[in-house]
């Protein structure tokens, strides 16, 4: 009988506007369930302020399990352009060994692919960009995996070029997906959207599964704060969306990546109409 590998996929914690009840619950779940690894797919902070990174580092480095952290667009300095261009990751120094870290597990490996860049030739720098160098590094890591090992590719932005070329959610996302389709990739896991999803993206080289995690912040979009529980049995990857309001996984998932993936700027700010989910009282712990 094959052992099942349990992984937790968190995203968009946004320290500075974090949901402390959700974080306490997730920390308890990690302590009790002891996942083999935790993947955090970016946007640890709200505005990349020093105090936000201190809080993020304090919480993440005390989880007690292997962790890998992707860089999100909110994690690059907002108010210091010199630092943004020349030392954009300096504020991660308290957890530098976790940033874009590959985690190798029996039969499956978490492999990072950077999508947040310090600058790009379009006005909205919050959107994703897969540079040729980042893609080459990711593909080389996948190609170096042991035989019969599947990759979970961890990104911040979903690899989807929604809309026109000028407003693409992730520039070169389609190219990256096409290359990943040639390789043993169980799924691409991401954040940024603040709602969970599990969809199949078709490419010229075959299908690629894309799995998104919700937020653990107060900046919710259409569903409560949540994280993904991933189970790998050696052949199949299953996803269960976990949330404090005890909503079923199916009802927590949006059906596609929205073209406007921007969550509300402030708690309670109105958003476009979305599918409503049933709400129940939080389970007692």
N, C-alpha and C positions, 0 to 999 in steps of 0.2 A: 504494500500500500504506500502511495506517495504522500509524503508530508506536505501540508499546505503552508505556503509562506504568506504571512500577514503583513501588509504594508498600510501605512496611513498617508494619505495625500491631503495636505493642507495648503491653503493659499490665501492671499490678500488679507492678512491679519491687520494691517494698517495700524500699527502702534501709534498712538496719538488720537485715534478714534476706534480703538479696539473694543470688543465686547468682552468684558471681564468675566461675566457668567459663562459665556461659551468657552473662554480660554481655560477657566478652572475645570470645567467639565472635560475638555479635551485632555488636559494634563492628567486628570484622574483616569480617563480611558487608557492613556498610554501606560500609566503605571500599572493598571490592572491587566491589560491585554498584552503588554510587552511586544509590540510589533517588531519585526525584524529590522525595519527602517522606517523613517519618516521623511517624505519628500515635501518640501515647502516651495511652491512654484511662484515665488516673487511677491512684491509689494508688501514687504515686512513693515514698512513705515508709511506714514501719511504724507510727510513732506521732507523726508530724509534729514530731519533735525537730529542733532546730537543726542538730545534726551530721548528721542524715539528709538534710536539705535541702541542706547543703553538699556532701555526697557526690553527691546527685542532680544538683545544678546542675553540678558538675565533670564528671560523665559526659555529661550531655545537651548541654551547650553546646560540647562538643568533638566532636560527631558529624560536623560538616562538611557537613550537608545541612539543608534547611528542616525545621523541627520544629514541631508544634503539640501542646500539652499540655492535657489535661482534668484537672479537679480531682476527686479521689476522696474517699470518706468518710474514709480514713485520712490524708488530707493536711490536714484541719482540726485545729487545736490540740486536743489531748486533755486537757492538764493546766493550761491557762490559760483559764478560761471568759470572762474579760474580753476577751482577744484573740480568742477564737473568735467572740464576738458582735459586736465592733466593728471588728476588723482581721483577719478570718480568712485573708486571702491575703498577709499581710505577709511570711511566710517564703518566698514564691515570688519575692522581690524580685530574686534573682540571675538569674532567667529570666522576669521579668514580661512581657516582650514576646512570649513564646511561649505564655502561658496563654490558652486559648480563642481562639487565633489562627486566622483563616480563611486557608487556602492555596488559591490559584487556579491551576489547571493547565489545559493545553489539553483542553477537553471535560469536565473533572471538577474539582470543588472540594471541599475538606474544610471542612465547616461545623460549628462547635461547638454543642452543646446541653447546658447545665449541668443535672446531676441531683443533685449533692451539695449539701446545704444546711446552714447553721450550726445550725439548730434546726427542729423540727417537732412537731406535737401528737400524738406517740406515743412510746412509751418507746425504741424501737430507732431511733436516729438514723443508723445505718449504712445504712439502706435509702434508696432513691432517691425524689426528689420533683421533678417537672417543674412549676415555678411558671408561672403565666400569663405573667409578664414574660419568663422565659427562653424560653418557647415562641414568644412574639411576636417576640423578637429573632432566633431561629433561622429562623422562617418568612420574616421580612422579608429576611434575608440570602439565603435560597434564591430568593425572588421577584426579587431584584435581580441574579441571575446572568445572564450572557449567554444568548441563545437557544441551545437544543440543548446546554446544559451540564448535566451530571448532578451531583447532590450526594451526597457521602458524609457522613452526619451522625454526628459523633463525640460519644459520651456515655460516662459511666463505668458506670452501671447499665443492664442490659438493660431495654428499655421493655416490660416484661411485668408485668402485675398478677397474679402467681401467688397462689393462695389467696384468702382473703376480703379484704374491703376493709381490715380492720384490720391484716392482715399482708401487704398488697400489697408485692411486691418493689420496685416503682416507682410511687408514687402519681401519678396522671394520665398514666401511661405509655400506656394505651389511647387516651386523648384525643390524645396527641402522635402516636401511630402513625396514627390516623385522619386527622389533618391532613397528615402527611407523605405519606400515600398519594395525596393530591390533587396532589402536586408531583413534579418529576423527581428522584426519590431513588433512586440505585443501590442503596444499602444503609444501614443504621444499624450502625455499628461500636462495640463496647463491650468492657468488661472485667468486673471484679468477681467473676466466677464461678470464675476460675482454671483453666478448661478451655475449649478452643476449640469453637465450634459454627457452623453455617451453616444457618439454618432460615428458613422463610417464615411470617410471621404474618399471618393474615387479619384484615381490618378491614371496617367497613361501607362504606368507600370503596375497597376493593381490597386486594391483598396488599402487604406490605412485607418486604423481606429483612433479616434480622438476623444479623450476623456478630460472633462473640465471639472474643477472643484469650485465650490462656492466660497463665500467669504466668512471670516471669523471676526468681522468688524461690525460697526453700526451702520456701515454704508451698504445696506442690503438693497437688492434690486427687486426681485419678484418672489424670493423665497427666504426663509429664515436662515440665520448663520448655520453653517454646516461644514463637514469635511467628508472625504471619501475614504471608505474602508475597502482596500483592494486585496483580493485573495488569489494567489497563484498556485495551482495544483500540479504544475509541471506541463500542462497542456492548455488550460483555459484560465483566463483572467476574468474574475467576476467583480462587480462594483456594487457596493451598498452605500448609499448616501446617508450619513448620520447627522441628526439635528436634534436640538433640545425640545422642539415642539412635537416630536414623534410623528412627523409626516412620513408617509410611505415613500420609498425611494423613487418610484415611478412619478409621483406627484412633485417631487423635488427637482426633477430634471426638465430643462427646457428642451424643445425639439430641435433647435438649430442654433448656431452661433449668430447673435444679432449683429446687424450692420453697424449699429451704434452701440458699442459695448461699454459705454461710459455709465457707471452707476451714479446715483444722486450725489451731489457735492456735499450735502448736509443731511443729517437724519431728518426724515419726514418730508424731504423735498419730493414733489410729485414726479412720477416717471410715466413713460408711455404705457398704455393699457397692456397687461400681460395676463396669462392664465392664472387664475387665483387658485390657491391651495387651501385645503381645510386646515384649521388651526385647532389644536387641542392643548390641554394643560401640560406643561413640562413633566416628564417622569420624575418621580422622587428618587433621590440618590442617598 
